[in-house]
Amino acid sequence: MSGTGGLSPLDRPNSYIGRAVPRPDAARLARGGGRFVSDLVVPRMLHVVFLRSPHAHARIRAIDTAPARALAGVAAVFTGADLAAHVRPWVGVLSHLKGLKSPPQYPLAIERACWQGEAVAAIVAESRALAEDAAELVVVDYEPLPALTDPEAALAPGAMVLHPELGDNLAFERLLEVGAVDDALASADQVITETLTFGRHTGVTLEPRAVLAEWDPAAERLTVHQGTQAPHMLQNIYATQLGLAEAQVRILCHDVGGSFGIKVHAYPDEMATVTLARLLARPVKFVADRLESFASDIHARDHRVTARLGVMRDGRITAFAIDDLTGIGPYSVYPRTSAVEANQVVNLVGAPYDFAHYRARARVVFQTKTPMSQYRAVGHPIATTVTESLIDRAAAALGLDPLAMRRRNLIADDAYPCTSAAGLRFEALSHHAAHEKIAAMMDYPSLRREQARLRERGILRGIGIASFVEITNPGAAFYGVGGARISSQDGAVVRLDASGNVTLQSSVTEQGQGSATMIAQIAASALGVTMARVRVVLGDTDMTPYGGGTWASRGAGIAGEAAWRAAAALRAQILTIAGAILQAKPDALDIRDNAIVDRETGNRRLDLAELARIVYFRPDTLPEGLQPELIATRHYVPREYPFAFTNGVQGSYLELDRETGTVTLLRHFVVEDCGRVINPRLVDEQIRGGVVQGLGAALFEHCRYDAEGQLQNANLADYLVPMAAEMPDIDITHLCSPTAESTIGAKGAGEAGTAGAAAAVLNAVNDALSPLGARVAALPITPESVLAAIESGAAA
């Protein structure tokens, strides 16, 4: 690339790429110096509290707000009808998801509440406590209506239609058929059939959703401080829904206490908050409390998949056939929709394996539960669990070792580029190498021998394996093709300041995963400066170039590449100017340790601070015609491949107590190939955190509803998340298949851990249960379900 001297990222002298550099912001955050939306206090600030429906489905006959309005310190009380005149409704559909439908949605419910927790009134007051007191004075006359809780029942003939204007409760259906599936299944020596169910869960971020909106009537400008993953997306949404120009909206994203996908959507209560700030011409702050987060943050998963796998006697796979049914709540969430997860399940089932015949159906159904949408590893855990559970069952039926069964069917490492049965284009993956590495990590033969010895003593231990493919670095084919104004590219602006320091502005955001560190490492490596000289600016639509933000494991692969290219362009500018000052050819010079040096000898010739002084304060001394610029802007988006796919394999080793049904996780193993690793420590912790969320889905996390659509465990006493005591040691190692589309070759790593963890645990539990003739097929795996499986196996 121009300005890099033909060197790859790893060849640059003193490169930070591939080094476990500590996060520069770690000390500030550890000292309590984080700046979160909850911390912000501005003059004349009001607080908004939302009154939420106690019913899953009810007609709103009347709302009496007079007593609340009369309370001293209450600035205003708004109903859905009050706000509807000031904000446009939105519809969560994408044109490339053919047939996807959803009704218009407003900030507050109008006429009907369609899930328990839907906001029906907004109370704005001088303090949060006062607003909560006033909310108790609002009287709502509800007429309860029938609830729709089960997707299958919602599709049955005669079922109540939640949105009559849409005709039925089917929000979206996708059908895919490749090859001759019926013939392949009919000719298979063995057909494995299984139905797997996946519980609902939600993000449970350390920091709840929070927004502080300010409207400046004089400047006619809206400033929104928000913990979000995609500032430019929200800038467009707020401008569109409020009838403003984008230039009238500024989004500021400070420190964010975790996101996991739940902070990348447009929420009705957040839309209401910015609308209220404009109407009242005073800053309005909303911070969700932990209890309402459970009912208002998006949920995910909740799939029921019936699947079949055809295999030959030698273990070769002939066909997959799946039928996926999922409920998404009463609306398709805007702007990313609630159909993407089911769509991803169709795309990813069987992805690591070489087979030709595939049939898939996915149905997405309206229901009266909290809306569902994208959450970490969208669709991946379902697809991986379905695939890997079938593979294990086929191996058992054929008398094959599970690892051997997989190796017989994995796409060959020298077969790329290739296209999967579902039509995914893979550039370069490493499944066989990953399996060799995990077998060595686990000492698989020894682990099997230990398992056999312990079984003789009545101790049930299980080993589970799960191969996966992860979608990262999405291009325009992900959302832009469907008409959503969600940017697939990211940008970077990098400049050398007058003091010789570097400032880099990037459109990626920081959610706690180390984005700023990664960007600084890349920029410092491309330029040849120390990281201490690089300041990274993120999360401000007035300051940063337009870009997609942080989602779908795209930070390093897309924003990182934009940073590399911008820094490389600045480096070329610096060397051109240095050549003029030193009367040397630019390609005979280099930048190392904050100075211009001779490329061959490394002798220091000129400090960057001195070069900057000349450019900014004595440009008259430079040759005429030389443009003394010390700033560069670059944007990047992948083009040849719509996604940069990564791959890996996970292994789980656990023990099961047949008396209590308790599962104890002993060790977890991960081999992952995310291309070029920028910071091994950050990547490992991303994977480790993702694994823990996958373990939560496997064993603990479940939003439980009753038949009336009431969420039964909307608190951290009853909704279980894995804590330190539940986490096993998680061993991680890497392979490297860089993408050739970019200079740095990085892919994503943020969702790999979540993609395969639940599948590995399910397979390990069923491996432990196999001597008892028992099996579980629902996540999360609870002690009750394990005991029921044991009882069922004993009865059989």
C-alpha positions in Angstrom: 0.0 0.0 0.0 1.2 3.5 -0.8 3.2 5.0 2.1 3.9 1.7 3.9 7.2 1.0 2.1 5.7 -2.3 0.9 5.8 -3.7 4.4 3.1 -5.9 5.9 1.7 -5.0 9.4 3.9 -7.6 11.0 7.0 -6.4 9.2 6.9 -2.8 10.4 9.7 -2.1 12.9 8.4 -2.0 16.5 4.9 -2.9 15.4 2.3 -3.2 18.1 0.1 -5.6 16.0 0.0 -9.0 17.6 1.1 -7.6 21.0 -0.9 -7.9 24.3 -0.8 -4.2 25.0 -2.6 -3.1 28.1 -5.7 -0.8 27.6 -4.7 2.8 28.2 -8.1 3.6 29.7 -7.9 0.7 32.2 -6.5 2.7 35.1 -9.1 5.5 34.6 -12.0 3.1 34.6 -10.6 1.1 37.6 -10.4 4.3 39.6 -14.0 5.1 38.9 -13.2 7.7 36.4 -15.6 6.4 33.7 -18.1 8.9 32.2 -21.4 7.1 31.7 -24.7 8.6 30.8 -25.9 7.9 34.4 -23.1 10.2 35.7 -24.1 13.2 33.6 -25.9 16.1 35.2 -26.7 19.3 33.2 -28.6 22.5 34.2 -32.4 22.4 34.1 -32.3 18.6 33.7 -35.6 16.7 34.0 -36.1 12.9 34.6 -38.6 10.8 32.7 -40.1 7.6 34.1 -42.4 5.4 32.0 -45.6 3.8 33.2 -45.6 0.3 31.8 -48.5 -2.0 31.0 -49.0 -4.8 33.6 -50.8 -6.8 30.9 -49.3 -8.8 28.0 -52.3 -7.6 25.9 -54.9 -5.1 26.8 -57.0 -2.3 25.3 -56.3 1.1 26.8 -59.8 2.5 27.4 -58.7 5.7 29.3 -55.7 7.2 31.0 -56.3 9.8 33.8 -53.1 11.8 34.2 -54.6 14.8 36.1 -53.5 13.7 39.6 -49.9 13.2 38.4 -49.9 16.5 36.6 -51.0 18.3 39.8 -48.1 17.0 41.8 -45.5 19.7 42.6 -42.3 19.2 40.6 -44.0 17.3 37.7 -43.2 19.1 34.5 -45.5 17.1 32.2 -47.3 13.8 31.7 -47.7 12.4 28.2 -49.7 9.6 26.7 -49.2 7.9 23.4 -51.7 10.1 21.7 -49.9 13.2 23.0 -46.6 12.2 21.5 -47.9 10.7 18.3 -48.4 14.2 16.8 -44.7 15.0 17.3 -42.8 11.9 16.1 -43.3 9.7 13.1 -44.0 6.0 13.6 -41.5 3.5 12.4 -41.8 0.0 10.8 -39.0 -2.6 11.2 -38.7 -4.2 7.8 -35.9 -4.8 5.3 -36.7 -5.1 1.6 -34.4 -8.0 1.0 -36.2 -10.1 3.6 -39.1 -10.7 1.3 -42.5 -10.7 2.9 -41.3 -9.4 6.3 -44.1 -7.3 7.8 -44.7 -5.3 11.0 -47.2 -2.7 12.1 -46.2 0.9 12.7 -44.8 1.5 16.2 -45.0 4.7 18.3 -43.0 5.8 21.4 -45.9 5.0 23.7 -48.7 2.6 23.2 -51.8 4.0 21.6 -55.2 2.2 22.1 -53.5 -1.2 22.9 -50.6 -2.5 25.0 -49.1 -5.5 23.3 -46.6 -6.8 25.9 -46.1 -6.6 29.6 -43.8 -3.7 30.0 -44.8 -1.7 27.0 -44.7 2.0 28.0 -48.2 3.6 28.0 -47.4 7.0 29.7 -44.3 9.2 30.3 -44.0 11.2 33.5 -41.4 14.0 33.5 -40.3 15.6 36.8 -37.5 17.4 38.5 -36.1 14.1 40.0 -36.4 10.4 39.3 -37.9 9.7 42.6 -40.6 12.4 42.1 -41.4 11.0 38.6 -41.8 7.5 40.1 -44.2 8.9 42.8 -46.2 10.7 40.1 -46.4 7.5 38.0 -48.2 5.8 40.8 -50.9 8.5 40.5 -51.6 7.8 36.8 -54.7 5.7 36.5 -55.1 3.5 33.4 -58.4 1.7 32.5 -57.3 -1.5 30.8 -59.5 -4.1 29.1 -57.5 -7.3 29.2 -57.3 -9.1 25.9 -56.2 -12.7 25.1 -52.4 -13.3 25.1 -50.4 -14.9 22.4 -47.5 -16.7 24.0 -46.8 -19.8 21.9 -45.7 -19.3 18.2 -47.2 -22.6 17.1 -50.6 -21.7 18.6 -50.4 -18.2 17.1 -50.2 -19.8 13.6 -53.0 -22.3 14.2 -56.3 -21.8 12.3 -58.7 -19.6 14.3 -56.0 -18.0 16.4 -56.5 -14.4 17.4 -54.6 -12.1 15.0 -52.5 -9.7 17.0 -52.5 -7.1 14.2 -55.7 -7.6 12.1 -54.5 -5.2 9.4 -51.6 -7.6 8.6 -53.9 -10.6 8.0 -52.2 -13.2 10.3 -49.5 -13.6 12.9 -46.7 -14.8 10.5 -44.2 -11.9 10.4 -41.7 -13.6 8.0 -41.1 -16.9 6.4 -38.0 -18.1 4.5 -37.8 -21.3 2.5 -34.6 -22.6 1.1 -34.0 -25.9 -0.8 -30.8 -26.9 -2.4 -30.3 -30.3 -4.1 -32.6 -33.3 -3.8 -33.2 -33.4 -0.1 -35.9 -36.1 -0.1 -33.9 -38.4 -2.3 -30.8 -37.9 -0.1 -32.7 -38.7 3.1 -34.4 -41.6 1.5 -31.1 -43.1 0.4 -29.3 -42.4 3.7 -28.3 -45.4 5.8 -29.3 -43.5 8.9 -31.6 -40.5 9.4 -31.3 -38.7 12.8 -34.3 -36.6 13.8 -34.4 -34.2 16.8 -36.4 -31.3 18.1 -34.4 -28.7 20.1 -35.8 -25.8 22.0 -34.0 -22.7 23.0 -35.1 -20.4 25.9 -35.4 -16.7 25.8 -32.7 -14.6 27.4 -31.5 -11.0 27.4 -28.3 -9.0 27.6 -28.1 -8.0 31.3 -25.4 -5.4 30.7 -23.5 -3.9 33.6 -24.9 -0.5 32.6 -28.6 -0.4 31.7 -29.8 1.6 28.7 -29.5 5.3 29.3 -30.1 8.5 27.3 -29.9 12.2 28.1 -31.4 14.4 25.4 -31.0 18.2 25.1 -32.8 20.5 22.6 -31.3 23.9 21.9 -34.2 26.1 20.6 -31.8 28.9 19.6 -29.6 26.6 17.5 -32.5 24.3 16.7 -30.2 21.4 17.5 -30.7 18.1 19.4 -27.8 16.7 21.4 -28.2 13.2 22.7 -25.8 11.5 25.1 -26.5 7.8 24.8 -24.9 4.5 25.5 -25.1 3.1 22.0 -23.2 0.9 19.6 -24.0 3.0 16.5 -24.1 6.8 16.9 -24.5 7.6 13.2 -27.4 5.2 12.9 -29.2 6.9 15.8 -28.4 10.3 14.4 -30.3 9.4 11.2 -33.2 7.7 13.1 -33.8 10.6 15.5 -33.6 13.1 12.6 -36.0 11.1 10.5 -38.5 10.4 13.2 -38.5 14.0 14.5 -38.5 15.6 11.1 -35.1 17.1 11.4 -32.0 17.3 9.2 -29.2 15.0 10.3 -27.0 18.1 10.8 -29.4 19.1 13.6 -28.7 16.0 15.6 -25.5 15.2 17.5 -25.0 11.9 19.2 -22.4 11.6 22.0 -21.4 8.1 23.1 -19.1 8.2 26.2 -18.1 5.2 28.2 -20.5 2.3 27.8 -20.9 -0.5 30.3 -21.4 -3.4 27.9 -23.9 -3.8 25.0 -23.9 -7.3 23.5 -26.3 -6.1 20.8 -29.0 -4.8 23.0 -27.8 -1.2 22.5 -27.9 -1.2 18.8 -31.7 -0.8 18.3 -34.2 2.1 18.3 -36.3 1.7 21.5 -39.7 3.3 22.0 -38.8 4.8 25.4 -35.6 6.3 24.0 -37.5 7.8 21.1 -39.9 9.2 23.6 -37.1 10.7 25.7 -35.6 12.7 22.7 -39.1 13.8 21.7 -39.9 15.1 25.2 -36.6 17.0 25.3 -37.6 18.8 22.1 -41.2 19.5 23.3 -40.2 20.8 26.7 -37.0 22.5 25.5 -35.2 21.2 28.6 -32.8 18.3 29.0 -34.5 15.0 29.7 -32.8 12.0 31.1 -33.9 8.3 31.1 -32.0 5.5 32.8 -33.7 2.1 32.8 -33.7 0.5 36.2 -32.8 -3.2 36.4 -36.4 -4.4 36.8 -37.8 -2.6 33.8 -34.7 -3.6 31.7 -35.9 -7.2 31.8 -39.2 -6.2 30.2 -38.0 -3.4 27.9 -34.6 -4.5 26.6 -34.8 -6.7 23.6 -34.8 -10.5 24.2 -33.3 -13.1 21.9 -33.3 -16.8 20.9 -36.6 -18.6 21.8 -36.5 -21.0 18.9 -38.0 -24.4 18.4 -36.1 -26.4 15.7 -37.0 -29.7 14.3 -34.1 -31.1 12.3 -33.1 -34.2 10.3 -29.7 -35.4 9.3 -29.0 -38.0 6.7 -25.7 -40.0 7.0 -24.2 -43.0 5.3 -22.7 -46.0 7.1 -19.2 -44.6 6.7 -20.2 -41.4 8.4 -20.6 -39.1 5.4 -23.4 -36.5 5.6 -25.9 -36.6 2.8 -28.5 -33.9 3.8 -29.7 -31.5 6.5 -33.4 -30.5 6.8 -34.5 -28.0 9.4 -37.7 -26.3 10.4 -37.2 -23.3 12.7 -40.1 -21.6 14.5 -39.5 -18.5 16.6 -41.7 -15.8 18.3 -40.5 -12.2 18.2 -43.0 -10.2 20.3 -45.6 -7.8 18.8 -43.2 -5.8 16.6 -40.3 -6.3 14.3 -37.6 -4.1 16.0 -36.5 -1.1 14.1 -34.2 -0.7 12.1 -32.5 -4.1 12.1 -35.7 -6.1 12.3 -36.5 -9.3 14.2 -36.1 -11.6 11.3 -32.4 -11.6 11.0 -31.8 -14.3 13.7 -34.0 -16.9 12.0 -32.4 -15.9 8.7 -29.0 -16.6 10.2 -30.1 -19.9 11.5 -31.0 -20.9 7.9 -27.6 -19.6 6.6 -25.4 -21.3 9.2 -26.8 -24.8 9.9 -24.3 -27.3 8.6 -21.8 -24.5 7.7 -18.6 -26.2 8.7 -19.4 -29.4 6.7 -19.3 -30.5 3.1 -22.7 -31.7 1.9 -24.9 -30.9 -1.1 -28.5 -31.3 0.0 -30.2 -28.8 2.3 -33.7 -27.8 3.1 -34.6 -25.1 5.6 -37.7 -23.3 6.7 -37.8 -20.4 9.1 -41.0 -18.9 10.5 -41.1 -15.7 12.6 -44.3 -15.1 14.5 -45.9 -12.2 16.3 -46.7 -12.8 20.0 -47.4 -10.7 23.1 -44.0 -10.9 24.8 -41.1 -8.5 24.9 -39.8 -7.8 21.4 -37.0 -9.9 20.2 -34.0 -8.8 18.0 -30.3 -9.1 17.5 -28.2 -10.1 20.5 -24.6 -11.3 20.6 -23.9 -14.0 18.0 -27.2 -13.6 16.1 -28.5 -17.0 15.2 -25.1 -18.7 15.6 -25.8 -20.6 18.8 -29.0 -22.1 17.4 -27.4 -23.1 14.1 -24.3 -24.5 15.8 -26.3 -26.4 18.5 -28.7 -27.9 15.9 -25.8 -29.0 13.7 -23.5 -30.3 16.4 -26.2 -32.1 18.3 -27.2 -34.0 15.1 -23.6 -34.8 14.4 -23.1 -36.3 17.9 -26.2 -38.4 17.6 -25.2 -39.6 14.2 -21.8 -40.6 15.5 -23.4 -42.5 18.3 -25.8 -44.3 16.0 -22.9 -45.3 13.7 -20.5 -46.2 16.5 -18.0 -43.5 15.5 -16.0 -41.2 17.7 -17.5 -37.7 17.6 -14.2 -36.1 16.6 -13.7 -38.6 13.8 -17.2 -38.1 12.6 -16.6 -34.4 12.2 -13.2 -34.8 10.5 -14.8 -37.0 7.9 -17.2 -34.2 6.9 -15.5 -30.9 7.6 -14.7 -28.8 4.5 -11.1 -29.4 3.6 -8.7 -26.6 4.6 -7.3 -26.5 1.0 -10.8 -26.3 -0.6 -11.2 -22.5 -0.3 -12.6 -20.4 -1.6 -15.8 -22.3 -1.7 -19.6 -21.9 -1.2 -21.6 -23.6 1.4 -24.9 -25.5 0.8 -26.8 -22.4 2.1 -24.9 -20.2 -0.4 -22.4 -18.6 1.9 -19.1 -17.7 0.2 -16.1 -18.7 2.3 -12.7 -17.1 1.6 -10.5 -19.1 3.9 -11.2 -21.3 6.9 -9.3 -23.8 9.0 -11.6 -26.4 10.4 -9.3 -29.4 10.2 -6.4 -27.5 11.7 -8.7 -26.3 14.5 -9.8 -29.9 15.2 -6.2 -31.1 15.4 -5.3 -28.3 17.8 -8.3 -28.8 20.1 -7.6 -32.6 20.3 -4.1 -31.7 21.4 -5.3 -29.0 23.9 -7.8 -31.3 25.5 -5.5 -34.4 25.3 -8.6 -35.9 23.9 -7.6 -39.6 24.1 -6.5 -39.2 27.7 -9.7 -37.4 28.5 -11.8 -40.3 27.0 -9.8 -42.8 29.1 -10.3 -40.8 32.2 -14.0 -40.6 31.5 -14.2 -44.4 31.1 -12.4 -45.0 34.4 -14.7 -42.7 36.2 -17.8 -44.2 34.7 -16.8 -47.5 36.2 -17.0 -45.8 39.6 -20.4 -44.3 38.8 -19.1 -40.8 38.1 -20.7 -39.3 35.0 -18.5 -37.0 33.0 -19.1 -35.8 29.6 -17.1 -34.4 26.7 -18.7 -32.2 24.1 -17.4 -30.8 20.8 -18.8 -28.1 18.7 -17.5 -26.7 15.4 -18.7 -23.3 14.3 -18.6 -20.6 11.6 -18.9 -17.0 12.6 -20.1 -14.1 10.4 -17.9 -11.0 10.8 -17.1 -7.8 8.9 -20.5 -7.5 7.2 -20.6 -5.4 4.1 -23.4 -3.6 2.4 -25.3 -6.8 1.7 -26.2 -7.1 5.4 -28.5 -4.0 5.9 -27.8 -1.5 3.2 -29.2 -3.7 0.5 -32.5 -3.8 2.4 -32.8 0.0 2.5 -31.7 0.5 6.1 -29.5 3.5 6.7 -27.0 1.4 8.7 -23.5 2.0 7.5 -21.4 -1.0 6.5 -18.2 1.1 6.2 -16.1 2.8 8.8 -13.9 5.8 8.6 -10.8 7.2 10.3 -9.3 10.7 10.3 -5.7 10.8 11.6 -3.6 13.9 12.0 -0.2 14.9 13.3 -0.7 17.8 15.8 1.7 20.7 16.2 3.3 19.0 19.2 4.1 15.9 17.2 1.3 13.9 18.8 -1.2 11.9 16.8 -5.0 12.2 17.0 -7.2 9.6 15.4 -11.0 10.0 15.1 -12.8 6.7 14.3 -16.4 5.9 13.7 -16.2 2.7 15.7 -17.4 2.8 19.4 -16.1 1.6 22.7 -18.3 -0.8 24.6 -15.7 -2.1 27.0 -14.0 -4.5 24.5 -10.9 -2.3 23.9 -11.8 -0.7 20.6 -9.7 2.4 21.4 -6.7 0.3 22.3 -6.9 -1.7 19.1 -7.2 1.4 17.0 -4.3 3.0 18.7 -2.2 -0.1 18.2 -2.9 -0.1 14.5 -2.3 3.6 14.0 0.9 3.5 15.9 2.2 0.5 14.0 1.3 2.1 10.6 2.9 5.4 11.5 5.9 4.2 13.4 5.2 6.1 16.6 4.8 5.0 20.1 1.3 4.3 21.4 1.7 7.0 24.1 1.7 9.5 21.2 -1.7 8.4 19.9 -5.0 9.8 21.2 -8.2 8.1 19.9 -11.5 9.9 19.7 -14.7 7.9 19.4 -18.4 8.2 19.7 -19.2 11.8 18.6 -21.1 12.3 15.3 -19.8 15.9 15.2 -16.2 14.8 15.4 -15.8 11.3 13.9 -16.2 10.3 10.3 -19.4 8.6 9.2 -19.5 4.9 9.9 -21.3 1.9 11.2 -20.1 1.7 14.8 -19.7 -1.5 16.8 -21.8 -4.6 15.9 -21.4 -7.9 14.2 -17.7 -8.3 15.1 -16.6 -5.6 12.7 -14.4 -3.3 14.8 -10.9 -4.6 14.0 -11.7 -5.9 10.5 -13.4 -2.7 9.2 -12.7 0.2 11.5 -9.2 -1.1 12.1 -8.5 -1.3 8.4 -9.7 2.2 7.9 -7.4 3.3 10.7 -4.4 1.5 9.1 -5.1 3.1 5.7 -5.5 6.6 7.1 -2.3 6.3 9.2 -0.4 4.9 6.2 -1.6 7.9 4.1 -0.5 10.3 6.8 2.9 8.5 7.0 3.4 9.1 3.3 2.6 12.8 3.8 5.1 13.0 6.7 7.9 11.3 4.7 7.3 13.5 1.7 7.7 16.6 3.8 10.6 15.1 5.7 12.3 14.4 2.4 12.0 18.0 1.4 13.4 19.2 4.7 16.2 16.7 4.8 16.9 16.8 1.0 16.4 13.1 0.9 14.3 10.7 -1.1 11.1 9.8 0.9 11.6 6.1 0.3 15.0 6.3 1.9 13.4 7.5 5.1 11.3 5.8 7.7 9.4 6.8 10.9 10.5 5.0 14.1 9.9 5.8 17.7 8.5 9.3 16.9 11.3 10.4 14.6 12.3 10.4 11.0 15.2 7.9 10.5 17.3 6.6 7.7 15.6 3.5 6.5 18.8 1.4 6.1 20.8 2.5 9.2 18.0 3.6 11.6 20.0 6.8 12.3 17.6 9.5 13.7 17.4 12.6 11.4 14.4 14.6 12.6 11.9 14.4 15.5 8.2 14.4 14.5 7.7 17.3 16.8 10.2 19.4 14.9 8.7 18.4 11.6 5.3 19.5 12.9 6.7 22.8 14.1 8.0 23.5 10.7 4.8 22.6 8.9 2.5 24.5 11.3 4.6 27.6 12.1 7.2 27.9 9.4 5.6 26.5 6.2 7.2 29.4 4.3 10.6 27.5 4.6 9.2 24.6 2.7 9.7 24.2 -1.1 7.1 26.0 -3.2 4.4 23.7 -4.5 4.7 21.3 -1.6 1.4 20.9 0.1 2.3 20.7 3.8 -0.7 18.6 5.0 -0.5 16.4 8.1 -4.0 14.9 8.1 -5.6 12.0 6.2 -9.0 10.5 5.9 -9.8 7.0 4.8 -12.9 4.8 4.7 -13.1 1.1 4.3 -15.7 -1.5 3.4 -15.1 -5.1 2.2 -16.2 -5.6 -1.4 -15.2 -9.0 -2.8 -16.9 -11.0 0.0 -20.0 -9.8 1.8 -18.7 -11.2 5.1 -15.4 -12.3 6.5 -16.2 -15.7 7.9 -14.2 -17.0 10.8 -14.2 -20.5 12.3 -13.3 -22.5 15.3 -14.2 -25.4 17.6 -15.0 -25.6 21.3 -14.8 -28.4 23.7 -16.5 -28.8 27.1 -15.6 -31.2 29.9 -18.1 -31.5 32.7 -19.5 -33.6 35.5 -23.1 -34.5 36.1 -24.6 -35.4 39.5 -27.3 -38.0 38.8 -28.8 -37.4 42.3 -29.4 -33.7 42.0 -29.2 -33.1 38.2 -26.5 -30.5 38.8 -23.9 -29.8 36.0 -20.4 -28.8 37.1 -18.3 -27.3 34.4 -14.7 -28.5 34.7 -12.8 -27.1 31.7 -13.7 -25.3 28.5 -11.5 -25.2 25.4 -11.6 -22.9 22.4 -9.6 -22.9 19.1 -10.5 -19.8 17.1 -9.3 -18.4 13.8 -10.1 -14.7 13.5 -7.4 -13.9 10.9 -4.8 -11.4 12.1 -4.9 -10.9 15.9 -4.3 -7.3 16.8 -4.2 -7.7 20.6 -4.1 -11.3 21.9 -5.2 -10.2 25.4 -8.2 -8.3 24.1 -9.2 -11.1 21.7 -8.9 -13.8 24.4 -11.0 -11.8 26.8 -13.6 -11.2 24.1 -13.8 -14.9 23.4 -13.8 -15.8 27.2 -16.6 -13.3 27.8 -18.5 -14.7 24.8 -18.1 -18.3 26.1 -19.5 -17.2 29.5 -22.6 -15.8 27.8 -22.9 -19.0 25.9 -22.7 -20.9 29.2 -25.4 -18.7 30.5 -27.7 -19.7 27.6 -26.7 -23.4 28.1 -27.3 -23.7 31.8 -28.8 -20.6 33.5 -30.5 -17.8 31.6 -34.1 -18.0 30.7 -36.9 -15.4 30.6 -39.8 -17.5 31.8 -43.4 -16.5 30.9 -46.7 -18.0 32.0 -49.6 -18.7 29.7 -50.9 -15.1 30.2 -47.7 -13.6 28.9 -46.4 -12.5 32.3 -42.7 -12.5 32.7 -42.1 -14.5 35.9 -38.4 -13.8 36.7 -37.7 -10.2 35.8 -35.0 -9.7 38.5 -31.5 -10.9 39.2 -32.7 -13.0 42.1 -34.6 -15.3 39.8 -33.0 -14.7 36.4 -29.7 -16.6 36.7 -26.5 -15.4 35.1 -23.1 -17.3 35.4 -20.9 -15.8 38.1 -17.3 -16.4 38.9 -18.1 -19.6 40.8 -19.8 -21.1 37.8 -17.1 -20.3 35.3 -14.6 -23.1 34.5 -11.1 -22.5 33.3 -11.3 -21.5 29.7 -8.3 -22.3 27.5 -8.0 -20.4 24.3 -5.6 -20.8 21.3 -5.6 -19.4 17.8 -5.1 -20.1 14.2 -4.5 -17.4 11.6 -6.2 -17.3 8.2 -6.0 -13.6 7.3 -8.5 -12.1 4.9 -6.8 -11.0 1.7 -9.4 -8.2 1.3 -7.6 -5.9 3.8 -4.0 -4.9 4.6 -4.1 -6.0 8.2 -6.0 -9.2 7.4 -8.2 -9.0 10.6 -11.5 -10.6 10.9 -13.9 -10.4 13.9 -13.7 -12.2 17.2 -16.5 -10.7 19.4 -19.1 -13.5 19.0 -17.1 -16.6 18.4 -17.2 -17.6 22.1 -21.0 -17.4 22.2 -21.4 -19.2 18.9 -20.2 -22.6 20.1 -20.3 -22.7 23.9 -23.9 -23.9 24.4 -23.6 -26.6 21.7 -20.4 -27.9 23.4 -22.1 -28.0 26.8 -25.3 -29.7 25.5 -23.2 -32.4 23.7 -21.1 -32.9 26.9 -24.3 -33.2 29.1 -25.8 -35.8 26.7 -22.4 -37.6 26.5 -22.5 -37.8 30.3 -26.1 -39.1 30.3 -25.5 -41.7 27.6 -24.8 -44.6 29.9 -28.2 -44.0 31.5 -30.0 -44.0 28.1 -31.0 -40.4 28.8 -30.9 -37.2 26.7 -31.9 -33.5 27.0 -32.9 -31.4 24.1 -33.8 -28.0 25.6 -31.7 -25.0 26.6 -31.1 -24.0 29.3 -30.3 -27.3 30.8 -31.7 -27.2 34.4 -31.3 -29.8 37.2 -35.0 -30.5 36.7 -34.6 -31.3 33.1 -31.6 -33.5 33.7 -33.5 -35.5 36.4 -36.5 -35.8 34.1 -34.3 -37.1 31.4 -32.7 -39.6 33.7 -36.1 -40.8 34.9 -37.3 -41.0 31.3 -34.2 -43.0 30.3 -34.7 -45.4 33.2 -38.4 -45.9 32.3 -37.4 -46.7 28.7 
